């Protein structure tokens, strides 16, 4: 969408507006910005909102890149991967492109010039399938098309599902994405929140291992229910927005 078409009218709401979209299909509230025979997006030229022709108001988005059209992004198959272990290899990798925008005055080919250049752009549209979260406690196979790998489990529950935690708490985690941002684990419950120390990352884009209790002793936790939460972020953007944090959680009872 390049912007809006606006037209002053004499009745409420006084201004008629329609979206201007490249190659839009016919619709009551949309107008089409066309593409010329030689491949140029033609910016609308209406410039008088008081006249019946109306005026075009740009939103600054002259073009948007459909990154999925640049290359095939095969989903990553995480079958068999468990929390605390490495994600499926080979790991997903970014693809790199250079992008250049060209602009020119309509009907004047010799006016063509650069309108902006991104020399080095990292793109990743890979999604993740067959992620199974802590099957020992309220997890299971996740829907296909996950944005990243994020898995959390507790070794004591893997060995004895639905049992209580006594004096040890072994928190296992895996987080994988080529543009992995922050990774943190925190536990809530009586006296909390409780923090964990994470090990050094074994490989770029693949963070896994055991989280160590930090500042608290498991044996001294009050008998009650506790919730451990893994939170990760991925450094992605569609140009306008970035995805929010991704989570996995597992609960247990302290005996």
C-alpha positions as CSV (number, residue, x, y, z in Angstrom):
1,X,0.0,0.0,0.0
2,X,1.5,3.3,-1.2
3,X,-0.8,5.6,0.6
4,X,-4.4,6.9,0.3
5,X,-6.5,8.8,-2.2
6,X,-8.4,11.6,-0.6
7,X,-11.3,13.7,-1.9
8,X,-13.2,16.5,-0.2
9,X,-17.0,16.1,-0.3
10,X,-19.8,18.3,1.0
11,X,-21.5,15.8,3.3
12,X,-20.3,13.9,6.3
13,X,-17.6,12.5,6.8
14,X,-16.5,15.4,4.5
15,X,-13.4,13.5,3.3
16,X,-13.7,10.4,1.1
17,X,-10.6,8.1,1.3
18,X,-9.5,5.0,-0.5
19,X,-6.3,2.9,-0.2
20,X,-3.8,3.0,-3.0
21,X,-2.3,-0.5,-3.5
22,X,0.0,-1.7,-6.2
23,X,-1.9,-4.0,-8.6
24,X,-5.0,-3.9,-6.3
25,X,-8.0,-5.9,-7.4
26,X,-11.2,-3.8,-7.9
27,X,-12.8,-2.9,-4.6
28,X,-15.0,-0.1,-3.3
29,X,-12.3,1.2,-0.9
30,X,-9.2,0.5,-3.0
31,X,-7.5,2.0,-6.1
32,X,-4.7,0.3,-8.1
33,X,-1.3,1.8,-8.6
34,X,-0.3,0.1,-11.8
35,X,3.0,-1.3,-13.0
36,X,4.2,-0.1,-16.4
37,X,5.1,-2.5,-19.2
38,X,8.8,-2.1,-18.5
39,X,8.4,-3.0,-14.8
40,X,8.1,0.4,-13.0
41,X,5.6,1.0,-10.2
42,X,3.8,4.2,-11.3
43,X,3.2,6.5,-8.4
44,X,-0.3,8.1,-8.5
45,X,-0.3,11.7,-9.8
46,X,-3.6,13.1,-8.4
47,X,-2.8,16.3,-6.5
48,X,-6.0,18.3,-5.8
49,X,-8.2,16.8,-3.0
50,X,-10.8,19.5,-3.6
51,X,-11.4,18.4,-7.2
52,X,-13.3,15.3,-8.2
53,X,-10.0,13.7,-9.2
54,X,-8.8,13.9,-5.6
55,X,-5.2,13.7,-4.3
56,X,-2.7,11.1,-3.5
57,X,-1.1,11.1,0.0
58,X,2.0,8.9,0.2
59,X,2.7,6.8,3.3
60,X,6.4,6.5,2.5
61,X,6.2,2.9,1.4
62,X,7.1,3.1,-2.3
63,X,7.8,-0.6,-2.5
64,X,7.8,-3.7,-0.2
65,X,9.9,-6.7,-0.7
66,X,8.3,-10.2,-0.6
67,X,11.3,-11.9,0.7
68,X,9.8,-15.4,0.2
69,X,10.0,-14.8,-3.5
70,X,13.8,-14.5,-3.4
71,X,14.6,-18.1,-2.6
72,X,13.0,-21.3,-1.3
73,X,13.0,-21.6,2.5
74,X,12.6,-25.2,3.3
75,X,11.1,-25.8,6.8
76,X,13.6,-27.2,9.4
77,X,12.6,-30.7,10.7
78,X,13.2,-30.9,14.4
79,X,12.0,-34.5,14.8
80,X,13.7,-36.2,17.7
81,X,15.2,-33.0,19.2
82,X,14.9,-32.8,23.0
83,X,15.4,-30.0,25.5
84,X,19.0,-29.7,26.6
85,X,20.4,-31.1,23.3
86,X,21.4,-29.5,20.0
87,X,18.8,-28.5,17.4
88,X,18.7,-30.5,14.2
89,X,21.8,-30.1,12.0
90,X,22.7,-28.7,9.6
91,X,21.5,-25.5,11.3
92,X,19.4,-23.0,9.4
93,X,21.5,-20.2,7.9
94,X,20.6,-16.7,6.7
95,X,20.7,-15.9,3.0
96,X,22.3,-12.7,1.9
97,X,21.2,-10.2,-0.7
98,X,21.9,-6.7,-2.0
99,X,18.8,-4.6,-2.7
100,X,18.7,-1.4,-4.8
101,X,15.7,0.8,-5.5
102,X,15.6,2.8,-8.7
103,X,13.4,5.9,-9.2
104,X,12.6,8.1,-12.2
105,X,10.1,10.7,-13.3
106,X,7.2,9.1,-15.2
107,X,7.8,9.4,-19.0
108,X,11.4,10.6,-18.6
109,X,13.7,7.5,-18.7
110,X,16.9,9.7,-18.5
111,X,15.9,10.9,-15.1
112,X,16.5,7.4,-13.6
113,X,18.7,7.3,-10.5
114,X,19.3,5.3,-7.3
115,X,16.5,5.8,-4.6
116,X,18.3,3.8,-1.9
117,X,20.6,0.8,-1.6
118,X,21.0,-1.9,1.0
119,X,24.3,-3.5,0.1
120,X,24.1,-6.4,2.6
121,X,20.7,-7.8,3.8
122,X,20.3,-11.0,5.8
123,X,17.0,-12.7,5.2
124,X,15.6,-15.8,6.8
125,X,12.0,-17.0,6.3
126,X,12.6,-20.6,7.5
127,X,10.0,-22.1,9.8
128,X,10.4,-25.1,12.1
129,X,8.3,-28.3,12.1
130,X,8.0,-31.3,14.4
131,X,9.0,-29.6,17.7
132,X,7.9,-31.7,20.7
133,X,7.8,-29.9,24.0
134,X,8.3,-31.8,27.3
135,X,6.2,-34.8,26.6
136,X,6.7,-35.9,30.2
137,X,4.4,-33.0,31.4
138,X,1.7,-31.2,29.5
139,X,3.6,-30.7,26.2
140,X,3.6,-32.7,23.0
141,X,4.0,-32.1,19.3
142,X,3.5,-28.5,18.3
143,X,1.8,-27.1,15.2
144,X,4.0,-26.8,12.1
145,X,5.4,-23.5,11.2
146,X,7.1,-22.4,14.5
147,X,9.2,-19.3,14.2
148,X,12.2,-20.8,16.2
149,X,13.1,-23.7,18.4
150,X,12.4,-23.1,22.1
151,X,12.3,-26.1,24.4
152,X,12.3,-26.5,28.2
153,X,12.3,-29.5,30.4
154,X,13.3,-30.8,33.8
155,X,15.5,-34.0,33.9
156,X,13.8,-35.2,37.2
157,X,10.4,-35.1,35.5
158,X,11.7,-36.9,32.4
159,X,12.9,-39.7,34.6
160,X,9.7,-39.7,36.8
161,X,6.8,-37.9,35.1
162,X,4.3,-36.3,37.5
163,X,6.7,-36.8,40.5
164,X,7.6,-34.1,43.0
165,X,10.9,-32.3,43.0
166,X,13.0,-33.0,46.1
167,X,16.5,-31.6,46.5
168,X,17.6,-31.3,42.9
169,X,16.3,-29.4,39.9
170,X,17.9,-29.9,36.5
171,X,16.5,-27.5,34.0
172,X,17.2,-28.3,30.4
173,X,16.8,-25.9,27.5
174,X,17.3,-25.6,23.7
175,X,16.9,-22.4,21.7
176,X,17.8,-22.3,18.0
177,X,17.6,-19.7,15.3
178,X,20.3,-18.1,13.1
179,X,19.3,-14.7,14.5
180,X,18.8,-15.6,18.1
181,X,18.5,-12.7,20.4
182,X,18.1,-12.9,24.2
183,X,17.6,-16.2,26.0
184,X,16.5,-16.3,29.7
185,X,15.0,-18.7,32.2
186,X,13.2,-17.6,35.4
187,X,11.1,-19.5,37.9
188,X,8.1,-18.2,39.8
189,X,6.7,-19.5,43.1
190,X,6.8,-18.7,46.8
191,X,9.8,-16.5,47.5
192,X,10.5,-15.9,43.8
193,X,11.2,-14.9,41.2
194,X,14.2,-17.2,41.0
195,X,17.0,-16.9,38.4
196,X,19.3,-19.3,36.6
197,X,22.8,-19.1,35.2
198,X,23.0,-20.3,31.6
199,X,26.1,-22.0,30.1
200,X,28.2,-20.5,27.3
201,X,26.5,-20.9,23.9
202,X,28.0,-24.0,22.2
203,X,27.4,-22.7,18.6
204,X,26.1,-19.6,17.0
205,X,22.4,-20.0,16.4
206,X,22.1,-23.1,18.6
207,X,21.9,-22.5,22.4
208,X,21.4,-25.5,24.6
209,X,22.4,-27.1,27.8
210,X,21.6,-27.1,31.5
211,X,20.5,-24.0,33.5
212,X,22.0,-23.8,37.0
213,X,20.0,-22.3,39.9
214,X,21.4,-18.9,40.8
215,X,21.0,-17.5,44.3
216,X,18.7,-20.1,45.7
217,X,18.9,-23.7,47.0
218,X,16.4,-26.2,45.7
219,X,16.2,-28.1,48.9
220,X,15.1,-25.0,50.8
221,X,12.2,-24.1,48.5
222,X,8.8,-24.2,50.2
223,X,6.6,-27.1,49.4
224,X,4.3,-25.7,46.7
225,X,3.8,-25.4,42.9
226,X,6.5,-23.6,40.8
227,X,6.6,-22.5,37.1
228,X,9.8,-22.4,35.1
229,X,9.7,-20.1,32.0
230,X,12.0,-20.0,29.0
231,X,11.9,-16.8,27.0
232,X,13.7,-16.1,23.8
233,X,13.7,-13.4,21.2
234,X,14.7,-13.6,17.5
235,X,16.2,-10.7,15.7
236,X,13.8,-10.5,12.7
237,X,11.7,-7.8,11.1
238,X,9.3,-7.5,8.2
239,X,10.5,-3.9,7.8
240,X,7.8,-2.4,10.0
241,X,7.4,-4.9,12.9
242,X,9.4,-7.4,14.9
243,X,8.0,-10.6,16.5
244,X,7.5,-10.6,20.2
245,X,9.2,-13.0,22.7
246,X,8.7,-16.8,22.3
247,X,8.1,-18.9,25.4
248,X,8.1,-22.4,26.8
249,X,6.9,-23.3,30.3
250,X,6.9,-26.3,32.6
251,X,5.5,-26.6,36.1
252,X,6.4,-28.8,39.0
253,X,5.6,-29.4,42.7
254,X,8.2,-29.2,45.3
255,X,7.9,-31.9,47.9
